[in-house]
Structures are given as C-alpha cells and as structure tokens.
Amino acid sequence: MISIDRARMVFTDRHGGVSAPPYDSRNLGGLVGDDPAAVAENRAKTAAELGVQRLVFLRQVHSADVAYVTEPFGDDPPPLDGVVTDRSGVGLAVLAADCAPVLVADPVNGVIGAAHSGRPGTLAGVATALVEEMARRGADLAAATAVIGPAACGRCYEVPAEMREDAARAVPETWSTTSWGTPALDLRAGIAAQLARAGVGDVRHDDRCTIETGALFSHRRERLTGRLAGIVWLM
C-alpha cells in the first residue's frame, strides 16, 4: 500500500480470492468469463481488507472518457476509462491485465483520480484527461502524486512495426524494442511523459511487468485470465 498524506493507493495481485482457475484467485474483473458470484465476493473481500466503504468500478472501453463520481455506479456502469472524486471513503478502481492502471492524488485539496490506460487509451490521452478533470475539481497538479501501476513493459510488449510507428507519432515516448530485438511499445514511458506535460509534480512507478510477473494477471501471457485492480481512496 502507498500512503500519501490522507490518500491511499494499492495494486492488487492474483492471490487471496475465491475464483477458480484460470481466474485464480482474486480476479476483480466482471467481464472476463468468471463466475459473477466469485467476482462479487472478491470485490467485497478486497474492500473489507482495505477498509474502503464503497468501490467504484467502470465498464472500461479503451477510451479517454473521464467522469466525476460520488458513489459507485451499481450493476450497470457507463463506458468510461477514468474517474475522479473528492469524497472520502469512495475507492476508485481500474482493472488491468497488461494495460496500465494510473492512480493520482492531491490529498491536500482532497481530489483523487484513477484511469485505465492501455494502448488506445494512452494514445487518446486518458491520463491527461484524468488530471485535467482533477484540476477542474480543485486539484493542484504541481502538488499531486501519480503512480503508474504494473503493466506490460517496453521490453515485452511486442507489436507490429506499423503499430509502433503510429503510436510514436501520437506519443513519441512509447517507441520501444523488445529484449529480443523486435518492435515494441513502452506504455509506461508514454504515460509518464503525458503526466509530466500536464503538470503533475510527482510521477512514481510500480514497475513490475505483468507479463514477467507470475503473481499478476497478464492477458498476453495467459489469454483467458483475471484482472488486477489499481485502487485509490481518501481517508
């Protein structure tokens, strides 16, 4: 867990839940084919362990759409990839299994945000949209802290050469090469650059690669698998 004044951040792993293989065991993703009852139990267990009263989950669609929330959406969340709140006890959760969960907090002004930034969302600027919405809600981005969570790293995220070129035209910092010498994308570097350009004063990393780390879910490694969550909340 990461503590920043009265803000808390955490990235879950695959252990400690009730889901059966191949989702074993703390799968928090509701749209990956797992038993809905197991997902609900995993989410409730996670909220209880963190001491978070309410968890907000999204229907992630690889967009740059961001919304302000004060409570969970319920059983039919809208298609979004970022959320912002200024309410204590409301945990903002974004799901990932190679995409990057991005958590941001300005605990002094009491504004937090979370975004799901995969390849399409990164190129569309979801992290930028997130912190811009936070600023509209009173955040001081120069005093804010962002943490980019576990994701497929630039040494492992192999893509076709044309895709790398297209991505680099939009976000130059995403250009990368795998450890075996083929075209790749470095989403982490791209997101970090976007946050810095937006004025975020402190950009940190949980730099674990989901593809390389067996304790984390990875769609590229396993295909049919669960989802970890990045969660941020105000005490």
N, C-alpha and C positions, 0 to 999 in steps of 0.2 A: 504494500500500500504506500502511496505517495501522499504526504501531508504538506499542504501549503497554506499556512495560517489556518483559516477555518474551512478550507476546501480539502476534499479527499478525492484521490483517484486510484483506480485499481484496474488491472488487466487479468481476467480470469484465465485459467488453463483448463485442460480437459478432465481433470481429476476431481473426485469428490461428489459426483452426482449419481443419478439413478438410471440414466439411459443405457440401453443395451447396445452392443456392437452393431454397426460400425460407428455409432454415435457416442460410444463410451468415453466419459460418463456424464460430465457436466456440460452437455450441449444446451445452449441457451437460444438456439435458432429455431423458430417455429415453422419455417417454410422449407425444410430440408428433408422431409420424409420421416422424421422421428415421431414416436408416439406423443400426441399432444399432452397427455396426462403427465408423461415423464418430463417434458419441457416445462410445463407449469410447475411441477414440483421442483425442478432445478432452479427456476427463476425465484420461486418463493424461498427456497433454501439459501440462495445467494443473497437475496435482500435481507433475510434474517441474520445471516452471518455478518453482513456489513453494517447492520443497524440502520438501513435505509427504509423509510416508511413506504415510499412509492417509487417504483421503477418505470421509466418511460422507455418503451421500445417502439421502433419505427417499422414501416414497410419500405425497406431500402431498395432503391431502383437505379443506383449509379447516376444520380442527378447532382445538381448544385443547389437544390432547393432546401431552404432552411426555415424553420418556424420557431416562434416563441411559445413556450408551454408553461402551464402552471400545475398540471396534473397529467397522469397517464391518459392515453387515448382510448384505452379499452380494447375490445376484441377486434376492432376494425381500424387500425391506424392508417393515416393517409400516407401516400407515397412521398417520402422525404428522405434526405440523407444528412440532415443536420438539425439540431435542436439547441435552444438557448433558454435558460431560466434564471430568475433572481429569487427563487423560492427555496428556503431551507427544507431539507428532508425530501426533496424531489431528486431522485437519481436519474441522470441521463445516460442511456445505454446505447451503444452502437455495436453491431455484430461484425465479425470478420473471420476469415479463414484464408488469408494471404493478402487481402486488402488491408489498408492501414486505418486503425481507429485513432482519431485525433481528439484529444481532450484539452480544453483550455479553461483557465480560471483566473479571474481577477477577484480574489477574496476580499480585498479592501472595499471595493464598491459592490460586492455581492452579486457578481454576474458570472455564470459558467456556461460552457457550451461543449457539445460533442458532435463529431462528424465522422461519417464513413467515407473514406477516400480511396477508392480503387482506381484503376486506370482511367475509366471515363470520368469519374468524379474529380480526380486530380486535374485532368486536362481541362475540365469545365470550371475548375476553381472553387470547389466546395469549401475548402479550408478558408479561402479568402472570404467567401460569402458568410461563413460562420462567424469569423471575427468582426466583420463589418456589422452584422446583426448585433453582436455583443456590444460593439461601440454605440450603436443606436440605443441600446438599453442601458447605457451609462458606464460601460467598462472603459478603463484606461488601458489601451493595448500596450503601451510602453511599460506598464507595471504588471502586465499579465504574464502568466506562465503557460506554455503549451507543452504537452507531452505527446509525441508520436509513438504509438504502441507497436507491438510485434507485427511484422508484415514480411512478405516475400522480399528478400534482399536483392540488391542490384547484381550480386554475383550468381544468383539462382533464377531470377525472373526472366527466363528466355522468351523472346518474341521474334517474329519475322523482322527482317531488316527494314521493310517499308513502315511497319508499325513504329519501330524505334525512331525513324526519321520524322514521321508525322507527330509523334509525341514531343520530340525535341523542338519542333517548330513552335509548339504551344508552350512548353515548359522546358527550356534548354537543359536544366539540371537533371532531367530524367534520363538522359543518354547514359548508357552503361554497356558493359560487356561481361558475359558470364565468366566464371573461373575457368571454363573450357574454351573460351575464345569466340563465342557466338553473340549476336546482338541481344541486348537485354535492356530492361528499364529499371531505374532506381527511383521508385515512388517516394521513398523516404527523403531523398535529397531534393526532389521536386517540391514536396510539401513543405519541407523546412525553408526552402527559398521563398515560397509563397507567403508563409507566415512572417518571415523576416521583412519581406517587401511591404506587407500590410502594417508593419509597425509593432509586431509582438516582440516584447523586450527580452524574453527568456524562452528559448526553444530547447527542450530536452528530448531524450530518446530512451525508450526501452527497445534496444536494438537487436533483440532476438529475431532471427529469421524463422518464420513459421514453417518453411519447407525443410529446414535443417533441424528443427527442434521437435522431438517426438512428443513432448508434453503439451504441445499446442496443436490445434486443428489446422490442417492445410488441405485445401481443395486440390491443389496441384499435385500434392504427394499422394492423396488418398481418394480423390474424386468424391465418393459418397462418404460424407463425414459431417461432423457438427460444426458449431460456431462458438468461438470465444467472444467475450464482450469487454469493451472498454467502458468503464462507468465512472462518472464524476458527480459529486454532490457537495452541497454546502451544509455544514453542521448547524 
